Amino acid sequence: MDIKVEILIPLFYNPEDSTPDGKKKIEGEKYSQTFDQIAEKFPDYTVDNSPLLGNWVKPDTKKKVIDENMACWVICEESEENVRFFKELRETLKQRFIQDDILIYHIQVFRY
């Protein structure tokens, strides 16, 4: 079975890790590293760099956070190896982008 994996990649650092106005843009080099890492395993992927606004509440502080993200999609086989890759990528991206969390999820894909 094929799956579509969606990765939400932040455009800005967390407000507490940024400037006083809370909007420190993430450097382009970090995106290049990320897309290179994905392309090594999955050469066919799609990036939507239009800003996607997201709202979430930090579990520890209950503070509301509005994030701006871009999305990256990969369609691949649902295998233990591929799922492990994305779980490990999530941890890498949390460190690379200095985020509390990175949302990566997948859905089943039916090709026509």
PLY file of the C-alpha trace (Angstrom):
ply
format ascii 1.0
element vertex 112
property float x
property float y
property float z
element edge 111
property int vertex1
property int vertex2
end_header
0.00 0.00 0.00
1.19 3.53 -0.75
1.02 6.41 1.67
1.30 10.17 1.35
3.53 11.59 4.07
3.09 15.27 4.87
5.76 17.21 6.73
4.97 20.67 8.09
8.21 22.66 8.11
8.35 25.90 10.12
9.22 29.24 8.54
10.15 30.90 11.87
11.84 29.87 15.07
9.78 29.52 18.24
8.98 32.99 19.65
10.89 32.40 22.89
13.96 31.41 20.83
13.70 34.46 18.57
13.69 38.21 18.53
11.48 40.32 20.85
8.69 40.40 18.24
8.91 36.60 18.00
9.57 36.41 14.26
13.08 35.24 13.45
13.09 33.64 10.00
14.80 30.28 9.66
17.86 30.33 7.41
17.53 28.93 3.86
20.46 26.57 4.37
18.39 24.54 6.84
15.73 23.96 4.19
18.37 22.86 1.68
19.71 20.35 4.21
16.20 19.05 4.82
15.27 18.66 1.16
18.62 17.04 0.37
18.05 14.57 3.19
14.57 13.71 1.89
15.77 13.47 -1.73
18.48 10.94 -0.80
15.73 8.51 0.19
12.82 9.76 -1.91
13.91 11.63 -5.06
10.26 12.41 -5.95
8.70 14.88 -3.55
6.62 18.06 -3.64
7.06 21.28 -1.69
4.33 23.86 -1.17
6.09 26.96 0.11
2.98 29.11 0.42
2.58 29.98 4.10
0.33 27.58 5.97
-0.95 29.05 9.23
-1.41 26.67 12.13
-2.67 27.09 15.64
-1.73 24.89 18.56
-1.46 25.04 22.35
1.83 24.15 24.01
1.08 21.27 26.38
3.46 22.43 29.13
2.52 26.14 29.26
-0.98 26.07 27.70
0.19 29.05 25.62
-1.45 29.49 22.21
1.06 29.50 19.35
0.36 30.49 15.74
2.86 28.88 13.41
3.69 29.57 9.79
4.81 26.51 7.88
5.48 25.15 4.44
4.54 21.62 3.47
6.50 18.81 1.87
4.78 15.69 0.53
6.23 12.31 -0.27
4.30 9.39 -1.74
5.95 6.10 -0.94
5.34 2.52 0.09
4.15 2.01 3.64
7.02 -0.03 5.02
8.73 -0.27 8.40
11.87 1.20 6.85
10.04 4.23 5.42
8.06 4.87 8.61
11.30 4.65 10.62
12.92 7.18 8.25
10.16 9.73 8.91
10.21 9.16 12.67
13.97 9.79 12.69
13.55 12.77 10.35
11.05 14.29 12.79
13.63 14.22 15.59
16.29 15.69 13.29
13.96 18.50 12.20
12.99 19.34 15.78
16.67 19.98 16.48
17.50 21.61 13.13
14.63 24.09 13.32
14.71 24.41 17.14
11.05 23.43 17.53
9.08 21.82 20.35
7.56 19.50 17.78
7.29 18.87 14.04
4.08 17.46 12.59
4.62 14.55 10.22
1.71 12.28 9.37
0.59 9.97 6.60
-2.59 8.91 4.90
-3.36 6.02 2.59
-3.09 6.78 -1.13
-5.14 5.25 -3.94
-3.57 5.87 -7.34
-5.68 6.11 -10.49
0 1
1 2
2 3
3 4
4 5
5 6
6 7
7 8
8 9
9 10
10 11
11 12
12 13
13 14
14 15
15 16
16 17
17 18
18 19
19 20
20 21
21 22
22 23
23 24
24 25
25 26
26 27
27 28
28 29
29 30
30 31
31 32
32 33
33 34
34 35
35 36
36 37
37 38
38 39
39 40
40 41
41 42
42 43
43 44
44 45
45 46
46 47
47 48
48 49
49 50
50 51
51 52
52 53
53 54
54 55
55 56
56 57
57 58
58 59
59 60
60 61
61 62
62 63
63 64
64 65
65 66
66 67
67 68
68 69
69 70
70 71
71 72
72 73
73 74
74 75
75 76
76 77
77 78
78 79
79 80
80 81
81 82
82 83
83 84
84 85
85 86
86 87
87 88
88 89
89 90
90 91
91 92
92 93
93 94
94 95
95 96
96 97
97 98
98 99
99 100
100 101
101 102
102 103
103 104
104 105
105 106
106 107
107 108
108 109
109 110
110 111
